[in-house]
Amino acid sequence: MAISVKVRLHNMLRHHAGVEQEALVLAEGTLLHAALEDLARRHGPGLAGMLFASPGVISPHLVIFRNQQLLPRDQVDVPLADGDELLLFPAISGG
């Protein structure tokens, strides 16, 4: 069975992907990590470098909201559900 997950990309993520949002059709039970890998494959190395620190390791500079709730770093491998919305932001720092 397939699920649909809406992904919104912000700031430099949008620039590297070339889109502001898209719907992913994924297998039921797909983990967030796998959905991010799918996005990286679709949009190439520029976006992959923003999403992952190294192959398989989600960037510590990536801020993820699932259904308007911030996901703590230790909870990023949750299974996604039909109708979920992901908001992805690059962490912004400054002085």
Backbone hydrogen bonds in HBPLUS format (Angstrom, degrees):
<---DONOR---> <-ACCEPTOR-->    atom                        ^
c    i                          cat <-CA-CA->   ^        H-A-AA   ^      H-
h    n   atom  resd res      DA  || num        DHA   H-A  angle D-A-AA Bond
n    s   type  num  typ     dist DA aas  dist angle  dist       angle   num
A0028-GLU N   A0001-MET O   2.88 MM  27  5.69 150.8  1.97 170.2 160.6     1
A0003-ILE N   A0026-LEU O   2.72 MM  23  5.32 159.6  1.76 155.3 162.0     2
A0026-LEU N   A0003-ILE O   2.89 MM  23  5.32 156.1  1.95 149.1 156.1     3
A0083-GLY N   A0004-SER O   2.83 MM  79  5.77 162.0  1.86 161.8 167.3     4
A0005-VAL N   A0024-LEU O   2.89 MM  19  5.16 159.4  1.93 148.7 155.6     5
A0024-LEU N   A0005-VAL O   2.77 MM  19  5.16 170.7  1.78 155.5 156.2     6
A0006-LYS N   A0084-ASP O   2.98 MM  78  6.37 156.1  2.04 162.9 159.5     7
A0086-LEU N   A0006-LYS O   2.77 MM  80  6.18 163.7  1.80 163.9 169.1     8
A0007-VAL N   A0022-GLU O   2.82 MM  15  5.43 166.5  1.84 164.2 168.9     9
A0022-GLU N   A0007-VAL O   2.93 MM  15  5.43 147.7  2.04 147.2 157.2    10
A0008-ARG N   A0086-LEU O   2.82 MM  78  6.17 161.3  1.85 163.3 169.6    11
A0088-LEU N   A0008-ARG O   2.95 MM  80  6.25 165.1  1.98 170.7 175.5    12
A0009-LEU N   A0020-GLU O   2.76 MM  11  5.26 168.7  1.77 151.4 155.4    13
A0010-HIS N   A0088-LEU O   3.11 MM  78  6.19 140.7  2.27 163.1 174.2    14
A0013-LEU N   A0010-HIS O   3.11 MM   3  5.53 136.1  2.32 144.5 137.5    15
A0014-ARG N   A0011-ASN O   3.11 MM   3  5.59 125.0  2.43 110.5 121.9    16
A0015-HIS N   A0011-ASN O   3.34 MM   4  6.74 155.9  2.40 144.2 151.1    17
A0016-HIS N   A0012-MET O   2.96 MM   4  6.20 162.6  1.99 152.4 155.2    18
A0017-ALA N   A0013-LEU O   2.97 MM   4  6.14 150.5  2.06 147.8 156.1    19
A0018-GLY N   A0014-ARG O   2.79 MM   4  5.74 147.2  1.90 149.1 157.5    20
A0030-THR N   A0027-ALA O   3.07 MM   3  5.67 144.7  2.20 145.4 143.2    21
A0080-LEU N   A0030-THR O   2.81 MM  50  5.84 171.7  1.82 166.0 164.4    22
A0034-ALA N   A0031-LEU O   3.03 MM   3  5.36 119.4  2.42 105.2 119.0    23
A0035-ALA N   A0031-LEU O   3.13 MM   4  6.52 149.6  2.22 149.3 158.5    24
A0032-LEU N   A0078-VAL O   2.91 MM  46  5.74 148.3  2.01 152.9 160.2    25
A0035-ALA N   A0032-LEU O   3.02 MM   3  5.05 118.3  2.41  97.6 113.5    26
A0036-LEU N   A0032-LEU O   2.96 MM   4  6.32 153.9  2.03 157.0 164.2    27
A0037-GLU N   A0033-HIS O   3.01 MM   4  6.33 150.4  2.10 144.3 153.0    28
A0038-ASP N   A0034-ALA O   2.96 MM   4  6.20 149.4  2.05 142.2 150.2    29
A0039-LEU N   A0035-ALA O   3.01 MM   4  6.36 156.1  2.07 146.1 151.9    30
A0040-ALA N   A0036-LEU O   2.94 MM   4  6.21 159.1  1.99 148.9 154.4    31
A0041-ARG N   A0037-GLU O   2.96 MM   4  6.23 156.4  2.02 148.8 154.6    32
A0042-ARG N   A0038-ASP O   3.00 MM   4  6.24 157.5  2.05 150.7 156.8    33
A0043-HIS N   A0039-LEU O   3.04 MM   4  6.20 151.6  2.13 152.2 158.9    34
A0044-GLY N   A0040-ALA O   2.93 MM   4  5.67 126.7  2.22 146.2 153.4    35
A0048-ALA N   A0044-GLY O   3.02 MM   4  6.16 165.0  2.05 152.5 156.7    36
A0049-GLY N   A0045-PRO O   2.91 MM   4  5.89 154.5  1.97 143.0 147.7    37
A0050-MET N   A0047-LEU O   2.91 MM   3  5.09 135.6  2.11 102.4 115.6    38
A0051-LEU N   A0047-LEU O   2.96 MM   4  6.26 144.3  2.09 153.1 164.1    39
A0052-PHE N   A0048-ALA O   2.89 MM   4  5.85 157.3  1.94 155.1 159.8    40
A0059-SER N   A0051-LEU O   2.83 MM   8  5.50 174.4  1.84 127.8 129.7    41
A0053-ALA N   A0057-VAL O   2.77 MM   4  5.64 145.7  1.88 156.2 167.7    42
A0057-VAL N   A0054-SER O   2.87 MM   3  5.31 171.1  1.88 142.1 143.4    43
A0062-LEU N   A0059-SER O   3.23 MM   3  5.45 162.0  2.26 112.3 112.7    44
A0091-ALA N   A0061-HIS O   2.52 MM  30  4.88 166.0  1.53 158.5 158.3    45
A0063-VAL N   A0089-PHE O   2.73 MM  26  5.00 178.6  1.73 164.9 164.4    46
A0089-PHE N   A0063-VAL O   2.91 MM  26  5.00 162.6  1.94 150.7 154.9    47
A0071-LEU N   A0064-ILE O   2.91 MM   7  5.78 172.6  1.91 165.3 162.8    48
A0065-PHE N   A0087-LEU O   2.92 MM  22  4.98 160.7  1.95 148.1 153.4    49
A0087-LEU N   A0065-PHE O   2.87 MM  22  4.98 159.6  1.91 142.7 148.5    50
A0066-ARG N   A0069-GLN O   2.88 MM   3  5.28 160.3  1.91 149.1 145.3    51
A0069-GLN N   A0066-ARG O   3.05 MM   3  5.28 151.8  2.13 107.9 116.7    52
A0067-ASN N   A0085-GLU O   2.81 MM  18  5.11 170.7  1.82 157.2 160.4    53
A0075-GLN N   A0072-PRO O   2.87 MM   3  5.40 163.3  1.89 126.1 128.7    54
A0084-ASP N   A0081-ALA O   3.05 MM   3  5.67 158.3  2.10 143.5 142.1    55
